[in-house]
Amino acid sequence: MLAVVALNMGGPDSPAAVEPFLRNLFADPDIIQLGWARPLQPLLARLMARRRAPFSRAAYAQIGGRSPIREESAAQAQAVVAAMAASGVAARPYLAMSYWHPFPVETAAAMQADGITRALLLPLYPHRSRTTTGSAFRTIESALPDIATARIDGYATVPGYIEALCDRIIEASGRLPELERAAAPVLFSAHGLPESVIRRGDPYLDEVRSTVAAVTRRLALESRSQLAFQSRVGRLRWLAPSTEEALDALAAAGRRAVVVVPVSFTGEHLETLQEIDILYRDRAAARGITSFVRARAVGCHPAFISGLAALLVSAARDRGWV
């Protein structure tokens, strides 16, 4: 029996879950890379989670006290499996989250109970990185020693993903005042990473840039297109410019409208619903940007789902599984 396992980071499902979620996040050696100090990571993770939990709980409170990531990811997995069925390939959907339920070991137990023998691993991260896809593959594969697996390893420029992003941008631009639509900057906001991670050869930055370039060409955005990075944590130097800095620069240049595009997020989460929709919107308004719209995450956009399904069907056929 064939499975599709959608992989994502997970998110707290209640205020009480915020601190343990953060502790799991900071304990991941692919996220916090300590080198020789790795044995100290569990202690550091507890300290960091305890310190950040009050701020994170307050942020989650602004979006209802919990993350919608589990439900959104499950909907994407269901939609992909349905699209595969339309191509004649039957599969059963599962969800495995890195830092909150269902954890990979929980998913693995369910798959074994269901008699799964083969699994297609689908990260809901479009861009490869040790900190996301690398970590997710490591944990799910270690939990599935007796099940044959195949990876879908990034899809930064897959046509369905690019088409879905373009549609979301067109949709968002339609909410701007008519006189602003043709010239408004389109600010792609990707999750940031420390520069040191990129210097060690992580492909994330190049893959994000390839996505932005593909969308820019397709929509003929030219100089209207800009890339920035959000969600910085800690004191290390992160990829620049930050989304806050980019918004400030647009305001200083006299821009009064902007379309913000969450380019590295396939579903809605704290980074889109609170960081962009509340914090960045308020910052932009305070600096004179009067028309601020945010493109929705690609979610279950039909083109995105079809693109993922095609990748999965191809991977299964390449291995002779169907």
C-alpha positions as CSV (number, residue, x, y, z in Angstrom):
1,M,0.0,0.0,0.0
2,L,1.3,3.5,-1.0
3,A,1.3,6.5,1.3
4,V,1.9,10.2,0.8
5,V,3.4,11.8,3.9
6,A,3.1,15.6,4.0
7,L,5.9,17.1,6.1
8,N,5.7,20.4,7.9
9,M,7.0,22.1,11.0
10,G,3.8,21.9,13.1
11,G,2.5,24.5,15.5
12,P,1.0,24.8,19.0
13,D,-2.6,23.8,19.2
14,S,-3.2,25.7,22.4
15,P,-1.5,28.3,24.6
16,A,-0.2,25.5,26.9
17,A,1.5,23.9,23.8
18,V,3.6,27.0,22.9
19,E,6.5,26.4,25.3
20,P,7.0,22.7,24.5
21,F,6.6,23.4,20.8
22,L,9.4,26.0,21.1
23,R,11.5,23.6,23.1
24,N,11.2,21.0,20.4
25,L,12.1,23.6,17.7
26,F,15.2,24.9,19.5
27,A,16.3,21.3,20.3
28,D,16.6,20.5,16.6
29,P,20.3,20.3,15.7
30,D,19.4,21.3,12.1
31,I,17.9,24.5,13.4
32,I,20.3,25.5,16.1
33,Q,23.7,24.2,14.9
34,L,26.0,24.2,17.9
35,G,28.9,22.1,16.6
36,W,31.1,20.9,19.4
37,A,28.6,22.3,22.0
38,R,25.8,20.0,20.7
39,P,25.5,18.1,24.1
40,L,24.4,21.4,25.6
41,Q,21.5,21.8,23.2
42,P,18.7,20.3,25.3
43,L,19.5,22.7,28.2
44,L,19.8,25.7,25.8
45,A,16.5,24.7,24.1
46,R,14.7,24.7,27.5
47,L,16.1,28.1,28.4
48,M,15.3,29.7,25.0
49,A,11.8,28.3,25.0
50,R,11.1,29.5,28.5
51,R,12.3,33.0,27.6
52,R,10.4,33.3,24.4
53,A,7.2,31.6,25.4
54,P,5.4,34.6,26.8
55,F,6.0,36.6,23.7
56,S,5.0,33.7,21.4
57,R,1.8,33.1,23.4
58,A,0.9,36.8,23.0
59,A,1.5,36.5,19.3
60,Y,-0.6,33.4,18.9
61,A,-3.3,35.1,21.0
62,Q,-3.7,37.6,18.2
63,I,-4.6,34.8,15.8
64,G,-6.9,32.8,18.1
65,G,-4.4,31.2,20.5
66,R,-3.2,28.4,18.2
67,S,-1.7,27.7,14.8
68,P,-3.9,26.5,11.9
69,I,-0.9,24.7,10.3
70,R,-2.1,21.1,11.1
71,E,-5.5,21.6,9.5
72,E,-4.1,23.4,6.5
73,S,-1.4,20.8,5.9
74,A,-3.9,17.9,6.3
75,A,-6.1,19.6,3.7
76,Q,-3.2,19.9,1.3
77,A,-2.3,16.2,1.8
78,Q,-5.9,15.2,1.1
79,A,-6.1,17.3,-2.0
80,V,-2.9,16.0,-3.4
81,V,-4.0,12.4,-2.9
82,A,-7.3,13.1,-4.6
83,A,-5.4,14.7,-7.6
84,M,-3.2,11.6,-7.7
85,A,-6.3,9.3,-7.8
86,A,-7.5,11.3,-10.8
87,S,-4.3,10.2,-12.5
88,G,-4.9,6.6,-11.6
89,V,-2.6,6.4,-8.6
90,A,-4.1,5.4,-5.3
91,A,-2.4,6.5,-2.1
92,R,-3.3,7.2,1.5
93,P,-2.5,10.6,3.0
94,Y,-0.6,11.1,6.3
95,L,0.8,14.1,8.1
96,A,4.1,14.3,10.0
97,M,5.1,17.4,11.9
98,S,8.6,18.2,13.2
99,Y,7.9,20.0,16.4
100,W,4.3,19.2,17.4
101,H,1.7,16.5,16.9
102,P,1.5,14.4,14.9
103,F,5.2,13.7,15.4
104,P,7.0,11.4,12.9
105,V,7.0,8.5,15.4
106,E,3.2,8.9,15.8
107,T,2.7,8.9,12.0
108,A,5.0,5.9,11.6
109,A,3.0,3.9,14.1
110,A,-0.3,4.7,12.2
111,M,1.3,3.8,8.9
112,Q,2.5,0.5,10.2
113,A,-0.9,-0.3,11.6
114,D,-2.4,0.5,8.3
115,G,-0.1,-1.9,6.4
116,I,1.8,0.8,4.5
117,T,4.9,-0.6,2.7
118,R,5.9,2.4,0.5
119,A,5.8,6.1,1.2
120,L,6.3,9.3,-0.8
121,L,7.7,12.0,1.4
122,L,6.3,15.5,0.5
123,P,7.7,18.5,2.3
124,L,5.3,21.4,2.4
125,Y,8.4,23.6,2.1
126,P,9.0,24.6,-1.5
127,H,12.7,25.5,-1.0
128,R,15.4,23.0,0.1
129,S,17.3,23.7,3.3
130,R,18.9,21.7,6.0
131,T,16.8,23.6,8.5
132,T,13.5,22.5,6.9
133,T,13.5,19.7,4.3
134,G,16.7,18.3,5.6
135,S,15.5,18.1,9.2
136,A,12.0,16.7,8.1
137,F,13.5,14.0,6.0
138,R,16.0,12.9,8.7
139,T,13.3,12.5,11.3
140,I,10.6,10.8,9.2
141,E,13.1,8.4,7.6
142,S,14.5,7.4,11.0
143,A,11.0,6.6,12.1
144,L,10.3,4.4,9.1
145,P,13.1,1.9,8.9
146,D,10.9,-0.9,7.5
147,I,9.0,1.2,4.9
148,A,10.5,2.1,1.5
149,T,10.5,5.9,1.0
150,A,11.0,8.3,-1.9
151,R,11.6,12.0,-1.5
152,I,10.1,15.0,-3.3
153,D,13.1,17.2,-2.7
154,G,12.0,20.8,-3.3
155,Y,9.9,22.4,-6.1
156,A,11.1,26.0,-6.3
157,T,10.2,26.5,-10.0
158,V,7.6,23.7,-10.6
159,P,5.1,25.3,-13.0
160,G,2.1,24.6,-10.7
161,Y,3.7,26.4,-7.8
162,I,4.7,29.4,-9.9
163,E,1.2,29.6,-11.4
164,A,-0.4,29.5,-7.9
165,L,1.9,32.2,-6.6
166,C,1.1,34.4,-9.7
167,D,-2.7,33.9,-9.2
168,R,-2.4,34.9,-5.5
169,I,-0.5,38.0,-6.4
170,I,-3.0,39.0,-9.1
171,E,-5.8,38.4,-6.6
172,A,-4.1,40.5,-4.0
173,S,-3.3,43.3,-6.4
174,G,-7.0,43.5,-7.3
175,R,-7.6,44.7,-3.7
176,L,-5.4,47.8,-4.2
177,P,-6.9,51.1,-5.4
178,E,-7.2,51.0,-9.1
179,L,-4.7,53.8,-9.6
180,E,-2.0,52.0,-7.6
181,R,-2.2,48.5,-9.2
182,A,0.1,48.9,-12.1
183,A,3.0,50.4,-10.2
184,A,2.7,49.0,-6.7
185,P,5.9,47.2,-5.5
186,V,5.6,43.5,-5.0
187,L,7.6,42.5,-1.9
188,F,8.3,38.8,-1.6
189,S,8.8,37.9,2.0
190,A,10.7,34.7,2.7
191,H,11.5,33.1,6.1
192,G,15.0,34.3,6.9
193,L,18.1,32.2,7.9
194,P,21.4,33.1,9.5
195,E,23.9,34.1,6.8
196,S,26.3,31.5,8.3
197,V,23.9,28.7,7.2
198,I,24.0,29.9,3.6
199,R,27.8,30.2,3.7
200,R,28.0,26.5,4.7
201,G,26.4,25.7,1.4
202,D,22.7,25.6,2.2
203,P,20.7,25.9,-1.1
204,Y,17.8,27.9,0.4
205,L,18.7,31.4,-0.8
206,D,19.4,30.3,-4.3
207,E,16.1,28.4,-4.5
208,V,14.1,31.3,-3.1
209,R,15.7,33.6,-5.6
210,S,14.8,31.2,-8.4
211,T,11.1,31.3,-7.4
212,V,11.1,35.1,-7.2
213,A,12.8,35.3,-10.6
214,A,10.2,32.9,-12.2
215,V,7.2,34.8,-10.8
216,T,8.8,38.2,-11.8
217,R,9.3,37.0,-15.4
218,R,5.8,35.5,-15.6
219,L,4.0,38.7,-14.3
220,A,6.5,41.1,-16.0
221,L,7.1,42.8,-12.6
222,E,10.6,44.0,-13.5
223,S,11.8,46.5,-10.9
224,R,8.5,46.3,-9.0
225,S,9.8,42.9,-7.6
226,Q,11.8,42.9,-4.4
227,L,12.9,40.1,-2.0
228,A,13.2,40.5,1.8
229,F,13.3,38.1,4.8
230,Q,11.3,37.9,8.0
231,S,11.1,36.0,11.3
232,R,14.6,36.7,12.6
233,V,15.5,35.1,16.0
234,G,18.6,35.7,18.0
235,R,21.7,37.9,17.5
236,L,23.3,36.3,14.5
237,R,23.5,38.2,11.2
238,W,20.5,37.0,9.1
239,L,19.8,37.4,5.4
240,A,19.0,40.9,4.4
241,P,17.1,43.1,3.9
242,S,14.6,42.3,6.5
243,T,10.9,42.8,5.5
244,E,10.7,45.6,8.0
245,E,13.7,47.4,6.4
246,A,12.2,46.9,3.0
247,L,8.9,48.4,4.0
248,D,10.7,51.3,5.6
249,A,12.7,51.9,2.4
250,L,9.5,51.8,0.3
251,A,7.8,54.3,2.5
252,A,10.9,56.6,2.5
253,A,10.8,56.5,-1.3
254,G,7.3,57.8,-1.3
255,R,5.5,54.5,-2.1
256,R,2.0,54.4,-0.7
257,A,0.9,50.9,-1.8
258,V,2.5,47.5,-1.6
259,V,1.7,43.8,-2.2
260,V,3.4,41.5,0.3
261,V,3.9,37.9,-0.9
262,P,4.7,35.1,1.6
263,V,7.0,33.3,-0.8
264,S,8.4,30.5,1.3
265,F,5.2,29.6,3.1
266,T,2.7,27.2,1.4
267,G,0.1,27.6,4.2
268,E,-1.1,30.1,6.7
269,H,0.8,30.2,10.0
270,L,1.9,32.7,12.6
271,E,4.4,34.3,10.2
272,T,1.6,35.2,7.7
273,L,-1.4,35.8,10.0
274,Q,0.4,37.7,12.7
275,E,3.8,38.8,11.6
276,I,2.7,40.1,8.1
277,D,-1.0,40.8,8.6
278,I,-0.6,42.6,11.9
279,L,3.0,43.7,12.7
280,Y,4.1,44.6,9.2
281,R,0.8,46.1,8.2
282,D,0.9,48.4,11.3
283,R,4.5,49.3,10.6
284,A,3.7,50.2,7.0
285,A,0.8,52.3,8.0
286,A,2.8,54.2,10.6
287,R,5.3,55.1,7.9
288,G,2.7,56.3,5.4
289,I,1.9,53.2,3.3
290,T,-1.9,53.5,3.0
291,S,-2.6,50.5,0.8
292,F,-1.1,47.3,2.2
293,V,-2.3,44.0,0.8
294,R,-1.0,40.5,1.4
295,A,-1.2,37.6,-1.1
296,R,-2.7,34.5,0.4
297,A,-0.5,31.4,0.8
298,V,-0.8,29.0,-2.1
299,G,-2.7,26.5,0.2
300,C,-4.9,24.2,-1.9
301,H,-4.7,26.3,-5.1
302,P,-5.6,23.8,-7.8
303,A,-2.4,24.5,-9.8
304,F,-0.2,24.0,-6.8
305,I,-2.0,20.8,-5.8
306,S,-1.8,19.5,-9.4
307,G,1.9,20.3,-9.6
308,L,2.6,18.4,-6.4
309,A,0.5,15.4,-7.5
310,A,2.4,15.2,-10.8
311,L,5.7,15.1,-8.9
312,L,4.5,12.4,-6.6
313,V,3.0,10.3,-9.5
314,S,6.3,10.6,-11.4
315,A,8.3,9.6,-8.3
316,A,6.1,6.5,-7.8
317,R,6.4,5.4,-11.4
318,D,10.1,5.9,-11.5
319,R,10.4,3.4,-8.7
320,G,8.0,1.0,-10.3
321,W,5.6,1.4,-7.4
322,V,2.6,1.9,-9.7
